[in-house]
Amino acid sequence: MAGKKILIVDYDTKSIESLSKLFEAYEIEVMTSMDGVDAYEKFKADEPDLVLLEAMLPRLHGFDLAQKIYQDTKGRVPVIIVTAVYKGHQYRNEALRTFGASDYFEKPYDQDKLVNRVLDLIGEGGEVEEDISEIPGLPDPDSVIETLTEMLKKK
């Protein structure tokens, strides 16, 4: 997973630290910011693969930041909102539908679910080999298709 970058944005240093620690084992480069304007500048300069942000941010609200990132990248860079402030399905729906967020977690969040979602969105979750014919122990795909075709003909 080396080479992947995420930007973590939160007004609370403890939240930034706990989120950052979740990704240490994956060798993902973590950048941090404590306000929306600074985060947007870092986003433009460093081009992270994903942004994790708190909705309530100084200088530029998290929903507005999510929308700017979504518009700038035409949705190619996922944004996950992790918030302690905006709780409830109405905020989740608004973030996902109106502001272009890819996912929405309320604090306290399930760490495994968050990490798995981040890995999925940056393309590191359970990648499948493209050419299955080279996986040892598997039968030749053509012979499987031939056998299945013969079985269907007999029915």
C-alpha positions as CSV (number, residue, x, y, z in Angstrom):
1,M,0.0,0.0,0.0
2,A,3.0,2.2,-0.1
3,G,2.4,5.2,-2.3
4,K,-1.1,5.9,-1.1
5,K,-1.9,9.1,0.7
6,I,-4.8,10.2,2.8
7,L,-5.6,13.6,4.3
8,I,-7.2,13.6,7.8
9,V,-8.9,16.8,8.8
10,D,-10.3,17.4,12.3
11,Y,-10.4,20.3,14.8
12,D,-9.4,17.9,17.6
13,T,-5.8,16.7,17.8
14,K,-6.8,13.5,19.7
15,S,-9.1,12.6,16.8
16,I,-6.4,13.2,14.3
17,E,-4.0,11.1,16.3
18,S,-6.4,8.2,16.7
19,L,-7.4,8.2,13.0
20,S,-3.7,8.4,12.0
21,K,-2.8,5.4,14.1
22,L,-5.4,3.2,12.3
23,F,-3.4,3.4,9.1
24,E,0.2,3.0,10.4
25,A,0.2,-0.7,9.7
26,Y,-0.8,-0.2,6.1
27,E,2.1,2.1,5.2
28,I,-0.3,4.8,4.0
29,E,1.1,8.3,4.1
30,V,-1.1,10.4,6.4
31,M,-1.3,14.2,6.0
32,T,-3.2,16.2,8.6
33,S,-5.0,19.5,8.9
34,M,-7.1,21.2,11.6
35,D,-9.2,23.6,9.5
36,G,-11.1,23.5,6.2
37,V,-9.1,26.2,4.3
38,D,-5.7,24.7,5.2
39,A,-7.1,21.2,4.3
40,Y,-8.2,22.4,0.9
41,E,-4.8,23.9,0.2
42,K,-3.1,20.7,1.2
43,F,-5.5,18.7,-0.9
44,K,-4.7,20.8,-4.0
45,A,-1.0,20.7,-3.4
46,D,-0.5,17.1,-2.3
47,E,-3.3,15.3,-4.2
48,P,-4.2,12.6,-1.6
49,D,-6.0,9.4,-2.6
50,L,-8.7,9.9,0.0
51,V,-9.9,12.5,2.5
52,L,-11.2,11.8,6.0
53,L,-12.8,14.8,7.6
54,E,-14.9,16.0,10.5
55,A,-18.0,17.9,9.4
56,M,-17.5,20.7,11.9
57,L,-14.4,22.6,10.9
58,P,-13.1,26.1,11.4
59,R,-12.8,28.5,8.4
60,L,-14.5,26.1,5.9
61,H,-17.2,23.7,6.9
62,G,-16.6,20.0,6.3
63,F,-19.7,19.6,4.1
64,D,-18.5,22.5,2.0
65,L,-15.0,21.1,1.8
66,A,-16.4,17.7,0.7
67,Q,-18.4,19.4,-2.0
68,K,-15.4,21.4,-3.3
69,I,-13.3,18.2,-3.4
70,Y,-16.1,16.3,-5.2
71,Q,-16.5,19.1,-7.8
72,D,-12.8,19.6,-8.3
73,T,-12.1,15.9,-8.9
74,K,-15.5,15.0,-10.5
75,G,-15.9,12.4,-7.7
76,R,-12.6,10.6,-8.3
77,V,-11.2,11.3,-4.8
78,P,-13.4,9.8,-2.1
79,V,-14.3,11.8,1.0
80,I,-15.4,10.1,4.2
81,I,-17.0,12.3,6.8
82,V,-16.3,11.1,10.4
83,T,-18.3,13.4,12.8
84,A,-19.1,13.7,16.4
85,V,-21.4,16.7,15.8
86,Y,-23.8,15.9,13.0
87,K,-25.6,12.7,14.1
88,G,-28.7,11.3,12.4
89,H,-29.7,9.9,9.0
90,Q,-30.7,13.4,7.7
91,Y,-27.1,14.6,8.0
92,R,-25.8,11.4,6.5
93,N,-28.2,11.6,3.6
94,E,-27.4,15.2,3.0
95,A,-23.6,14.6,3.0
96,L,-23.9,11.6,0.6
97,R,-26.5,13.1,-1.8
98,T,-25.8,16.8,-1.8
99,F,-22.1,17.2,-0.9
100,G,-20.6,14.2,-2.6
101,A,-19.3,12.3,0.4
102,S,-18.4,8.7,-0.3
103,D,-19.3,7.5,3.2
104,Y,-20.4,8.9,6.6
105,F,-19.4,7.6,10.1
106,E,-20.6,9.0,13.4
107,K,-18.2,9.0,16.4
108,P,-17.7,6.7,18.1
109,Y,-17.2,4.7,15.0
110,D,-16.3,1.0,14.4
111,Q,-12.6,1.2,13.6
112,D,-12.5,-2.0,11.5
113,K,-15.4,-0.8,9.3
114,L,-13.8,2.6,8.8
115,V,-10.4,1.1,7.9
116,N,-12.0,-1.5,5.6
117,R,-14.0,1.3,3.9
118,V,-10.9,3.4,3.4
119,L,-8.9,0.5,2.0
120,D,-11.8,-0.4,-0.4
121,L,-12.0,3.2,-1.6
122,I,-8.3,3.6,-2.3
123,G,-8.2,0.3,-4.1
124,E,-6.3,-1.7,-1.6
125,G,-9.1,-3.9,-0.2
126,G,-8.9,-7.5,-1.3
127,E,-7.7,-7.1,-4.8
128,V,-8.2,-10.1,-7.1
129,E,-5.6,-11.3,-9.5
130,E,-6.6,-10.4,-13.1
131,D,-5.6,-13.6,-14.8
132,I,-7.0,-16.5,-12.8
133,S,-5.5,-19.1,-15.1
134,E,-2.1,-18.5,-13.4
135,I,-3.3,-19.2,-9.9
136,P,-1.8,-22.6,-8.9
137,G,-4.3,-25.4,-8.1
138,L,-7.2,-24.0,-10.2
139,P,-8.4,-25.9,-13.2
140,D,-8.0,-24.4,-16.7
141,P,-11.0,-21.9,-17.2
142,D,-11.6,-23.3,-20.7
143,S,-12.0,-26.8,-19.5
144,V,-14.4,-25.7,-16.8
145,I,-16.6,-23.9,-19.4
146,E,-16.4,-27.0,-21.7
147,T,-17.5,-29.3,-18.9
148,L,-20.4,-27.0,-17.8
149,T,-21.5,-26.7,-21.4
150,E,-21.6,-30.5,-21.8
151,M,-23.5,-30.8,-18.6
152,L,-26.1,-28.3,-19.7
153,K,-26.5,-30.1,-23.1
154,K,-27.3,-33.3,-21.3
155,K,-30.2,-31.8,-19.3
